[in-house]
Amino acid sequence: MTKKLDLLIIISIAILISVAAIVAFNLEFGLVKVGQHLTRLIILLVFSYFLYQEKQWARWVFVVVSLLAGLAGILATLSLIGLDEPNLGWAMFAIGAMSLFYLISSIYLGFVRKWK
């Protein structure tokens, strides 16, 4: 695949994850923290634009933030093990899947895909 297609796939999945997280949070807790969620989405969209334009600084910011988000998500998933709450299995699956995506995309963009 080409580099632009790789970037487009990663950016699209990251945006879908962010929108899905906002929708899920608002369905569960109502319209609280809407400003925080929209700010996070706007920052993601801005970084995604610069990442698609192949800016090196955006690449490394995306790699570092994705790596930290992936590691934090894995730790959050592990902390949920053993709790007896309804719908916890879905939360663990969602957080775990998002975390794995962020870890894989950060490793791919940072260390596998060659940039010039």
Secondary structure as a PSIPRED ss2 file (coil, helix, strand):
# PSIPRED VFORMAT (PSIPRED V4.0)

   1 M C   1.000  0.000  0.000
   2 T C   1.000  0.000  0.000
   3 K H   0.000  1.000  0.000
   4 K H   0.000  1.000  0.000
   5 L H   0.000  1.000  0.000
   6 D H   0.000  1.000  0.000
   7 L H   0.000  1.000  0.000
   8 L H   0.000  1.000  0.000
   9 I H   0.000  1.000  0.000
  10 I H   0.000  1.000  0.000
  11 I H   0.000  1.000  0.000
  12 S H   0.000  1.000  0.000
  13 I H   0.000  1.000  0.000
  14 A H   0.000  1.000  0.000
  15 I H   0.000  1.000  0.000
  16 L H   0.000  1.000  0.000
  17 I H   0.000  1.000  0.000
  18 S H   0.000  1.000  0.000
  19 V H   0.000  1.000  0.000
  20 A H   0.000  1.000  0.000
  21 A H   0.000  1.000  0.000
  22 I H   0.000  1.000  0.000
  23 V H   0.000  1.000  0.000
  24 A H   0.000  1.000  0.000
  25 F H   0.000  1.000  0.000
  26 N H   0.000  1.000  0.000
  27 L H   0.000  1.000  0.000
  28 E H   0.000  1.000  0.000
  29 F H   0.000  1.000  0.000
  30 G C   1.000  0.000  0.000
  31 L C   1.000  0.000  0.000
  32 V C   1.000  0.000  0.000
  33 K C   1.000  0.000  0.000
  34 V H   0.000  1.000  0.000
  35 G H   0.000  1.000  0.000
  36 Q H   0.000  1.000  0.000
  37 H H   0.000  1.000  0.000
  38 L H   0.000  1.000  0.000
  39 T H   0.000  1.000  0.000
  40 R H   0.000  1.000  0.000
  41 L H   0.000  1.000  0.000
  42 I H   0.000  1.000  0.000
  43 I H   0.000  1.000  0.000
  44 L H   0.000  1.000  0.000
  45 L H   0.000  1.000  0.000
  46 V H   0.000  1.000  0.000
  47 F H   0.000  1.000  0.000
  48 S H   0.000  1.000  0.000
  49 Y H   0.000  1.000  0.000
  50 F H   0.000  1.000  0.000
  51 L H   0.000  1.000  0.000
  52 Y H   0.000  1.000  0.000
  53 Q C   1.000  0.000  0.000
  54 E C   1.000  0.000  0.000
  55 K C   1.000  0.000  0.000
  56 Q H   0.000  1.000  0.000
  57 W H   0.000  1.000  0.000
  58 A H   0.000  1.000  0.000
  59 R H   0.000  1.000  0.000
  60 W H   0.000  1.000  0.000
  61 V H   0.000  1.000  0.000
  62 F H   0.000  1.000  0.000
  63 V H   0.000  1.000  0.000
  64 V H   0.000  1.000  0.000
  65 V H   0.000  1.000  0.000
  66 S H   0.000  1.000  0.000
  67 L H   0.000  1.000  0.000
  68 L H   0.000  1.000  0.000
  69 A H   0.000  1.000  0.000
  70 G H   0.000  1.000  0.000
  71 L H   0.000  1.000  0.000
  72 A H   0.000  1.000  0.000
  73 G H   0.000  1.000  0.000
  74 I H   0.000  1.000  0.000
  75 L H   0.000  1.000  0.000
  76 A H   0.000  1.000  0.000
  77 T H   0.000  1.000  0.000
  78 L H   0.000  1.000  0.000
  79 S H   0.000  1.000  0.000
  80 L H   0.000  1.000  0.000
  81 I C   1.000  0.000  0.000
  82 G C   1.000  0.000  0.000
  83 L C   1.000  0.000  0.000
  84 D C   1.000  0.000  0.000
  85 E C   1.000  0.000  0.000
  86 P C   1.000  0.000  0.000
  87 N C   1.000  0.000  0.000
  88 L H   0.000  1.000  0.000
  89 G H   0.000  1.000  0.000
  90 W H   0.000  1.000  0.000
  91 A H   0.000  1.000  0.000
  92 M H   0.000  1.000  0.000
  93 F H   0.000  1.000  0.000
  94 A H   0.000  1.000  0.000
  95 I H   0.000  1.000  0.000
  96 G H   0.000  1.000  0.000
  97 A H   0.000  1.000  0.000
  98 M H   0.000  1.000  0.000
  99 S H   0.000  1.000  0.000
 100 L H   0.000  1.000  0.000
 101 F H   0.000  1.000  0.000
 102 Y H   0.000  1.000  0.000
 103 L H   0.000  1.000  0.000
 104 I H   0.000  1.000  0.000
 105 S H   0.000  1.000  0.000
 106 S H   0.000  1.000  0.000
 107 I H   0.000  1.000  0.000
 108 Y H   0.000  1.000  0.000
 109 L H   0.000  1.000  0.000
 110 G H   0.000  1.000  0.000
 111 F H   0.000  1.000  0.000
 112 V H   0.000  1.000  0.000
 113 R C   1.000  0.000  0.000
 114 K C   1.000  0.000  0.000
 115 W C   1.000  0.000  0.000
 116 K C   1.000  0.000  0.000
